[in-house]
């Protein structure tokens, strides 16, 4: 229960701290071409799949920017969603810290709610190359509306499912199922002989809630509606039963996956030990193209028919992915705003976005660069998923809600690791998540 206890009351604290930080901080302009002796601090998520490449990227960016402006760029990382939120809180409370935050798109509403980040003006957009340099869809969660935006798109990460073409063909399966129930049946057929139907990272702090969200939205439950939480809705309980059941009762995933992060699930699939790898982005391509399944796998959009149903539920949306990626937000307390915007212009240039994609597999948000990838057949499912992605609620409480969703999985791990799915215990955890979510929504008002 550590995560939910840590977050108790955080929404209010962030809002109050944001107001305080705004009052005492400098928006300093400065000369974007003269950064001698200055340091720009950037907070970004640690890349567990490509750690060496990320460290080199940090060095390369800093070296290039120093050559251009004389300023040093220092990178700090966060390791989990909870760590991400805590670092936002700490900096907002103190009025000092990173100049730039690279936040997951679903955390942008929380950043906006603090009022501690720069609300972008026309001049700000012009300083980074213009708002129209970005793929329009990637701007969908930059703010509550076009006139009130804090998020600058940096990386696009629509989720898809990878599948082993050879394993499916050997089992007589023509194509992956378009329903979660159908996928389970295929996974059962493909499990055996030391191989499993699905590769899942149950211990990953970022991915589990996305399965629950997708299945719920497809069933017609958006989880938040009119500032009311609906985490205890039967469709969401069914989503948890499905996701946890793959390990506990269906036995279609490796028992070791109870402790896996996303990188380990990708590795297992790359070793040919699993037929399906759901909830992955284009970043997996860099690894898989160097693995034993190179040339033997493909991507497909994830199932859009919710568990227990044969079509979308009433009011359901065929969401293939959350509107996912990373946004760059600028702290109001920065004393080097002009330099900060200069760095963001560099990071979102076509050249740098191309390099970032080739290194990490993250799709570019730069429209010029993204257009070059549309004709790549290997990315067709990913491009399709990007067009069918659905945004999570733009609410300052959402970051706490998604952590509450993950905490249900965290607290269920001891049970499912023993091959059990205790329905009473699961319902209790879901009810607690519902209470946490509603409390966060109430405070966000």
VENVEN-V70236 format. One record per pair of residues at least 24 apart in sequence whose C-alpha atoms are under 7 Angstrom apart, sorted by sequence separation. I is the first residue (numbers start at 0). GAP is how many residues later the second one is. D is the distance in whole Angstrom. If there is no record, write none. Layout:
i: <I,I>
gap: <GAP,GAP>
d: <D,D>
This chain:
i: <91,211,214,277,211,211,404,118,119,403,118,119,45,118,38,39,40,41,42,43,44,45,117,403,35,37,38,39,40,41,42,43,44,45,116,403,34,35,36,37,38,39,40,41,42,43,44,107,108,33,34,35,38,32,33,34,104,400,399,111,399,107,396,396,396,395,199,197,198,42,196,197,201,202,41,195,196,200,201,202,203,40,41,42,43,195,199,200,201,202,203,40,41,42,43,195,201,202,203,39,40,41,42,43,200,201,200,190,200,187,200,320,186,199,319,198,322,321,322,238,319,320,321,322,198,237,318,319,320,321,24,198,318,321,20,318,20,17,20,285,13,16,198,285,16,197,284,195,196,197,198,199,282,283,194,195,196,197,198,282,2,194,195,196,197,281,282,281,300,281,299,298,300,189,217,217,218,217,214,214,218,219,21,217,218,219,20,217,218,219,17,18,219,17,18,218,219,14,17,217,14,216,217,13,216,217,217,213,213,166,163,162,163,162,161,162,160,161,160,161,160,159,160,159,160,158,159,158,159,158,157,179,80,156,177,178,79,80,177,178,179,176,177,178,179,180,177,178,179,180,165,164,163,164,163,164,162,163,161,162,161,162,161,160,161,159,160,159,160,159,160,159,257,257,158,157,157,157,157,156,155,156,247,155,223,246,247,154,155,248,154,247,248,153,243,247,152,153,247,152,153,151,152,150,151,244,150,151,150,149,208,153,208,208,207,231,230,231,204,230,231,230,229,156,228,155,156,154,155,154,155,228,154,155,228,154,227,153,116,117,152,116,117,127,48,116,117,126,127,226,47,115,116,115,127,128,127,104,104,103,104,103,104,159,102,103,101,102,157,101,102,159,101,158,100,101,137,157,99,100,157,99,100,99,134,98,99,133,134,157,98,133,134,132,133,132,98,95,94,140,143,112,108,109,105,108,109,108,109,109,106,105,39,26,25,26,27,28,29,31,24,25,26,27,28,29,30,31,24,25,26,27,28,29,30,25,27,28,21,26,31,10,6,3,2,10,11,10,11,10>
gap: <24,24,24,24,27,28,28,29,29,29,30,30,31,31,32,32,32,32,32,32,32,32,32,32,33,33,33,33,33,33,33,33,33,33,33,33,34,34,34,34,34,34,34,34,34,34,34,34,34,35,35,35,35,36,36,36,36,36,37,38,40,43,43,44,47,48,53,54,54,55,55,55,55,55,56,56,56,56,56,56,56,57,57,57,57,57,57,57,57,57,57,58,58,58,58,58,58,58,58,59,59,59,59,59,59,59,60,61,61,64,64,64,65,65,65,66,66,67,67,68,68,68,68,68,69,69,69,69,69,69,70,70,70,70,71,71,72,74,74,74,75,75,75,75,76,76,76,77,77,77,77,77,77,77,78,78,78,78,78,78,79,79,79,79,79,79,79,80,80,81,81,82,84,85,86,87,87,88,91,92,93,93,94,94,94,94,95,95,95,95,96,96,96,97,97,97,97,98,98,98,99,99,99,100,100,100,101,105,107,108,111,112,112,113,114,114,115,115,116,116,117,118,118,119,119,120,120,121,121,122,123,123,124,124,124,124,125,125,125,125,125,126,126,126,126,126,127,127,127,127,130,131,132,132,133,133,134,134,135,135,136,136,137,138,138,139,139,140,140,141,141,142,155,159,162,163,164,165,166,167,168,168,168,169,169,169,169,170,170,170,171,171,171,172,172,172,173,173,173,174,174,175,175,176,176,176,177,177,178,179,193,194,196,197,198,198,199,199,201,202,202,203,204,205,205,206,206,207,207,208,208,208,209,209,209,210,210,211,212,212,212,213,213,213,214,214,214,214,214,214,215,215,215,216,216,216,217,219,220,221,221,222,222,222,223,223,224,224,224,225,225,225,226,226,227,227,227,227,228,228,228,229,229,230,230,231,231,231,231,231,232,232,232,233,233,234,235,237,238,250,250,283,285,285,286,286,286,287,287,289,292,293,300,305,306,306,306,306,306,306,307,307,307,307,307,307,307,307,308,308,308,308,308,308,308,309,309,309,310,310,310,386,393,400,404,429,431,432,432,433>
d: <7,7,6,7,5,6,6,6,6,5,6,6,5,5,6,6,6,6,6,6,5,6,6,7,7,5,5,5,5,5,5,5,5,6,7,7,5,4,6,6,6,6,6,6,5,6,6,7,7,5,5,5,7,5,6,4,7,5,7,6,7,7,5,5,6,6,7,6,6,6,5,5,6,6,5,5,6,6,5,5,7,5,6,6,6,5,6,7,6,5,4,5,5,5,5,6,6,5,6,6,6,6,6,7,5,7,5,6,5,6,6,7,6,6,6,5,5,5,5,7,6,5,5,5,7,7,6,6,6,6,7,6,6,7,6,6,7,6,5,7,6,6,6,6,5,5,6,6,5,6,6,7,5,7,5,5,5,5,5,4,7,6,7,6,6,5,5,6,6,7,5,6,6,7,6,6,6,6,5,7,6,5,6,6,4,5,6,6,7,5,4,6,4,5,7,5,7,6,5,5,5,6,5,5,6,6,6,6,7,6,5,6,7,4,6,6,7,5,5,6,4,6,6,6,6,5,6,5,6,5,6,6,6,6,7,5,6,6,4,6,6,7,6,4,6,6,6,6,5,7,6,6,6,5,4,7,5,7,7,6,6,6,4,6,6,6,5,6,6,5,5,5,7,6,5,6,7,7,6,5,6,4,5,4,7,7,7,5,7,6,5,4,7,6,7,5,6,5,6,5,6,5,6,5,5,7,6,6,5,6,6,6,5,5,6,6,7,6,7,7,6,5,7,6,6,6,6,6,5,6,6,6,6,6,5,6,6,6,7,5,6,5,6,6,5,4,5,6,6,6,7,6,5,6,6,6,4,6,6,6,5,4,6,6,5,6,6,5,6,6,6,7,5,7,6,7,6,6,6,5,5,6,7,5,5,6,6,5,6,7,5,5,5,6,5,6,5,6,6,7,6,5,5,7,7,5,4,5,6,6,6,7,7,6,7,6,7,7,6,5,7,5,6,4,6,7,6,4,4,6,6,6,5,6,7,6,6,5,7,7,6,6,7,6,7,6,6,6,7,6>
